[in-house]
Amino acid sequence: MEQSQLPKTMATKPLFRTKHTDTFLFLGALFALFLFYALLSSFNSNPTFLPNIISSPRIPNALREDPPDVTFYDDPNLTYLIEQRVFNWDEKRREWLKKHPGFNVDVDKRIILVSGSQPGPCRSPVGDHLLLRFFKNKVDYSRIHGYDLFYNNAFFHPKMMSFWAKLPVVRSVMVAHPEAEWVWWVDSDAAFTDMDFKLPLERYKDHNLIVHGWENMIYENKSWVGLNAGIFLIRNCQWSMDFMDVWASMGPQTPDFKKWGEIQRSTFKDKLFPESDDQSALVYLLLKEKEKWADKIYLESEYCFEGYWKEIVDSYKNITDKYTSIEREAHILRRRHAEKVTEYYSTLRELYLKSAGVTEYGKGSNRRPFITHFTGCQPCSGDHNEMYSRDSCLNGMEMALNFADNQVLRSFGFIRHDLLDSSVSPLMFDQPA
């Protein structure tokens, strides 16, 4: 029926008009006007308007915005490549932090965890699964303690592969993350096995590089295994930039690579393979250029900064029993809680451990080992060291990863009763009372 055919009382008004229609029309017009100006503003060349459009209510603007002020990133000569040097890095970081005040708080405690693996699939049929579980372990630890995590699976230098591959990655991360005071490299075959423990950064306030090692094995025994370079903590500063330049100068990207292999082999009588490697290079610098570098390098041996798996995995059961016995006596440690407050309960657990006399770290201790490192097991390739059997490596990794995961799964209401069985069971209320 056309409008001219409608009764007069209906034809003079819209069919659905109510007493609120004028209000709706007014609001609709305002909304259309807002959209118009928003679209118009998107073509505005003024960059200061855009952050207000993209800012998220969950993240403070100060941690998202990048002011228009010039920083070192605007320098066309800035390089992320390890073969090109960086100068005045301390000043550049300092200026960047001034321009980004949201990050200029507790800078000395800010850590980025870095790890990685090869670009292609593993040769071992279980390799990719194991690397995924090792990766999950690092994600869990980083999430609990609020650390950023960068996991890389690309070669940042085409000639620096295998154990040398980490150096160009760490160097690039230092430039990409000026807000981080520390870059923490952890090999892909290492697992955090004490989710409570945090690095004692105050101990390292006067040092720039922390590795697990022993002075007597380096300076007296002249052993290439006097330290382990698979896990290290390095300060994001000019000293570290300079040190990494010298460290990397023994790598496969240099014309002197073969010569450095010969020098290392003649220096370290227990080194059996001819190629220059990153660990031997690091020990060599401590041994031959001690006055230049050693004062800023901390050899950590008081806890499992990097624990040898063969000495650790058989102790997990005794350690679990000890922690369980302490929790039976302390209701507060059994209390259910959100994962976000895990660090609070970690602090409480530390008090109860000390009260029970569980203070020592290392072999034979009832302390959880901080990191269990599966040196020689090669989970991706499967080409394990002949010193170990395939089953000992695989079982050890399964136990370590499940031991660590039990500490995480408690916050989600589950537990593994058998460290060689990945199936989980519900965690009963007030367990293990």
VOTITOR-376453 format. One record per residue (C-alpha): x negated, z, y negated. Coordinates in steps of 0.2 Angstrom, whole numbers, padded with zeros to 4 digits, always signed. Layout:
N
XZY;...
END
This chain:
433
+0000+0000+0000;-0008-0005-0017;-0008+0007-0031;+0005-0002-0041;+0017+0001-0026;+0014+0020-0026;+0026+0032-0033;+0023+0035-0052;+0017+0053-0049;+0004+0047-0037;-0002+0031-0045;-0008+0040-0061;-0021+0052-0052;-0034+0049-0038;-0028+0052-0021;-0039+0067-0017;-0041+0075-0034;-0040+0094-0035;-0042+0107-0048;-0061+0107-0043;-0064+0089-0044;-0070+0089-0062;-0083+0102-0057;-0089+0092-0042;-0091+0076-0053;-0101+0085-0066;-0113+0093-0053;-0114+0075-0044;-0119+0068-0061;-0132+0081-0064;-0139+0078-0046;-0140+0059-0049;-0149+0062-0066;-0162+0074-0057;-0165+0060-0044;-0168+0048-0057;-0180+0058-0066;-0189+0063-0050;-0191+0044-0046;-0197+0040-0063;-0210+0054-0063;-0217+0047-0047;-0223+0033-0057;-0231+0044-0070;-0250+0043-0071;-0251+0061-0075;-0258+0069-0059;-0254+0087-0063;-0235+0084-0059;-0238+0079-0041;-0243+0095-0034;-0227+0103-0040;-0218+0090-0029;-0228+0092-0013;-0231+0111-0014;-0224+0121+0001;-0215+0137-0002;-0224+0145+0013;-0242+0141+0006;-0248+0147-0011;-0252+0132-0023;-0269+0140-0026;-0273+0135-0008;-0266+0118-0009;-0270+0111-0026;-0286+0102-0030;-0289+0102-0049;-0294+0087-0058;-0311+0095-0063;-0326+0085-0056;-0334+0093-0041;-0348+0087-0029;-0335+0077-0019;-0334+0065-0034;-0353+0061-0033;-0354+0044-0024;-0371+0049-0017;-0363+0064-0008;-0367+0062+0011;-0361+0070+0027;-0375+0062+0037;-0388+0073+0044;-0402+0061+0041;-0399+0062+0022;-0404+0078+0013;-0392+0088+0002;-0399+0097-0013;-0393+0112-0024;-0380+0116-0011;-0378+0134-0016;-0374+0129-0034;-0362+0116-0028;-0353+0128-0017;-0352+0141-0031;-0345+0128-0043;-0332+0122-0031;-0326+0140-0027;-0325+0144-0046;-0313+0129-0047;-0303+0134-0032;-0301+0153-0035;-0288+0155-0021;-0303+0153-0009;-0315+0164-0019;-0309+0180-0011;-0319+0188+0004;-0329+0172+0005;-0343+0181+0014;-0331+0185+0029;-0324+0167+0030;-0329+0158+0046;-0325+0141+0053;-0327+0140+0072;-0334+0123+0078;-0335+0116+0096;-0333+0099+0104;-0335+0088+0119;-0339+0070+0123;-0328+0055+0117;-0323+0049+0134;-0315+0056+0149;-0324+0068+0161;-0332+0061+0177;-0327+0077+0186;-0309+0076+0192;-0306+0094+0185;-0317+0092+0170;-0304+0087+0157;-0293+0101+0164;-0307+0114+0162;-0311+0108+0145;-0293+0109+0139;-0293+0127+0145;-0309+0131+0136;-0302+0123+0121;-0286+0134+0122;-0297+0149+0124;-0305+0145+0107;-0288+0141+0099;-0282+0158+0105;-0297+0168+0098;-0296+0159+0082;-0278+0162+0080;-0279+0180+0083;-0293+0183+0070;-0287+0170+0057;-0302+0158+0059;-0301+0140+0056;-0306+0129+0071;-0313+0111+0071;-0315+0103+0088;-0324+0087+0088;-0325+0073+0101;-0334+0060+0092;-0353+0057+0090;-0357+0059+0072;-0374+0050+0075;-0375+0036+0088;-0392+0042+0094;-0389+0061+0094;-0379+0064+0110;-0379+0077+0123;-0386+0094+0116;-0391+0086+0100;-0374+0080+0096;-0369+0097+0088;-0381+0097+0074;-0373+0082+0064;-0356+0090+0067;-0361+0107+0060;-0370+0098+0045;-0354+0088+0042;-0343+0104+0043;-0354+0113+0030;-0350+0099+0018;-0332+0098+0022;-0329+0117+0021;-0337+0124+0006;-0325+0138+0007;-0333+0144+0023;-0348+0156+0022;-0352+0154+0040;-0351+0139+0053;-0350+0146+0071;-0355+0133+0084;-0349+0138+0102;-0352+0126+0116;-0337+0118+0125;-0342+0127+0141;-0342+0145+0134;-0327+0156+0134;-0322+0171+0123;-0319+0185+0136;-0316+0199+0123;-0302+0194+0112;-0304+0210+0102;-0322+0209+0097;-0327+0202+0080;-0344+0197+0074;-0353+0211+0065;-0356+0201+0049;-0363+0216+0039;-0377+0216+0051;-0382+0199+0047;-0380+0200+0028;-0399+0196+0025;-0400+0182+0038;-0394+0164+0039;-0395+0160+0057;-0390+0171+0072;-0394+0166+0090;-0394+0175+0106;-0413+0178+0110;-0427+0190+0113;-0443+0191+0103;-0455+0195+0117;-0449+0179+0127;-0452+0169+0112;-0468+0176+0104;-0477+0183+0120;-0470+0173+0135;-0468+0157+0124;-0453+0152+0134;-0441+0139+0130;-0427+0150+0136;-0432+0164+0124;-0415+0160+0116;-0400+0150+0119;-0395+0137+0106;-0378+0133+0114;-0370+0146+0102;-0376+0150+0085;-0369+0156+0068;-0376+0148+0053;-0373+0152+0035;-0367+0138+0024;-0381+0138+0011;-0396+0128+0005;-0408+0137+0017;-0397+0131+0032;-0397+0113+0025;-0416+0113+0024;-0418+0121+0041;-0407+0109+0050;-0416+0095+0042;-0432+0101+0050;-0423+0106+0066;-0416+0088+0068;-0432+0080+0064;-0437+0083+0083;-0421+0074+0089;-0418+0057+0097;-0414+0048+0080;-0432+0050+0075;-0447+0038+0079;-0457+0054+0085;-0444+0059+0098;-0456+0055+0113;-0470+0064+0104;-0460+0080+0101;-0455+0080+0120;-0474+0080+0124;-0477+0094+0111;-0463+0105+0118;-0468+0102+0136;-0486+0107+0132;-0481+0122+0122;-0468+0129+0134;-0475+0130+0152;-0458+0134+0159;-0450+0118+0152;-0448+0106+0166;-0440+0090+0158;-0450+0079+0147;-0437+0075+0133;-0436+0085+0117;-0421+0096+0116;-0413+0106+0102;-0416+0123+0111;-0435+0120+0113;-0436+0113+0095;-0428+0130+0089;-0440+0140+0099;-0454+0129+0093;-0450+0132+0074;-0449+0151+0077;-0466+0151+0086;-0476+0139+0075;-0468+0141+0058;-0463+0160+0060;-0468+0164+0042;-0457+0151+0035;-0441+0153+0045;-0441+0169+0055;-0436+0181+0042;-0419+0173+0040;-0416+0171+0059;-0408+0185+0068;-0411+0186+0087;-0395+0195+0094;-0397+0204+0110;-0387+0220+0108;-0371+0212+0114;-0365+0197+0123;-0366+0185+0108;-0369+0172+0122;-0368+0180+0140;-0375+0172+0155;-0360+0169+0167;-0369+0173+0183;-0373+0191+0178;-0355+0193+0171;-0341+0186+0182;-0342+0198+0196;-0340+0213+0184;-0323+0207+0177;-0313+0218+0190;-0322+0234+0186;-0320+0231+0168;-0302+0228+0170;-0300+0244+0180;-0309+0254+0166;-0298+0247+0152;-0283+0250+0163;-0288+0268+0166;-0290+0271+0147;-0273+0263+0143;-0264+0274+0156;-0270+0289+0145;-0265+0281+0129;-0247+0276+0126;-0251+0268+0109;-0262+0255+0118;-0248+0250+0130;-0235+0248+0116;-0228+0231+0114;-0232+0223+0097;-0232+0206+0088;-0247+0195+0091;-0250+0195+0072;-0255+0214+0073;-0267+0212+0088;-0282+0217+0077;-0274+0233+0073;-0273+0238+0091;-0290+0231+0094;-0297+0244+0082;-0287+0258+0091;-0294+0252+0107;-0311+0253+0101;-0309+0271+0096;-0303+0275+0114;-0317+0266+0122;-0330+0276+0112;-0321+0292+0116;-0322+0287+0135;-0340+0284+0133;-0339+0265+0135;-0351+0261+0121;-0365+0250+0129;-0365+0231+0131;-0374+0221+0144;-0376+0220+0162;-0368+0235+0172;-0358+0240+0157;-0339+0242+0157;-0337+0233+0141;-0329+0216+0140;-0342+0203+0138;-0339+0195+0121;-0343+0177+0126;-0346+0171+0144;-0357+0155+0144;-0357+0143+0159;-0374+0136+0156;-0379+0124+0170;-0362+0122+0177;-0358+0106+0167;-0339+0106+0169;-0336+0089+0162;-0349+0079+0172;-0349+0090+0187;-0368+0088+0188;-0371+0107+0190;-0388+0114+0191;-0395+0115+0209;-0397+0134+0207;-0378+0136+0208;-0365+0130+0220;-0350+0120+0214;-0338+0133+0220;-0347+0147+0211;-0346+0137+0195;-0328+0133+0197;-0323+0150+0203;-0333+0158+0189;-0324+0148+0176;-0307+0151+0183;-0310+0170+0183;-0317+0170+0165;-0303+0160+0158;-0290+0170+0167;-0298+0186+0162;-0298+0181+0144;-0280+0174+0145;-0274+0190+0152;-0278+0198+0135;-0268+0185+0126;-0253+0184+0137;-0250+0202+0135;-0242+0199+0118;-0231+0186+0126;-0225+0198+0141;-0235+0191+0155;-0251+0194+0165;-0261+0187+0180;-0264+0200+0193;-0277+0189+0202;-0291+0181+0192;-0292+0167+0205;-0274+0163+0203;-0267+0155+0188;-0249+0160+0191;-0242+0173+0180;-0230+0188+0182;-0219+0197+0169;-0227+0212+0161;-0216+0227+0164;-0212+0239+0150;-0225+0252+0147;-0237+0244+0159;-0249+0250+0166;-0242+0268+0164;
END
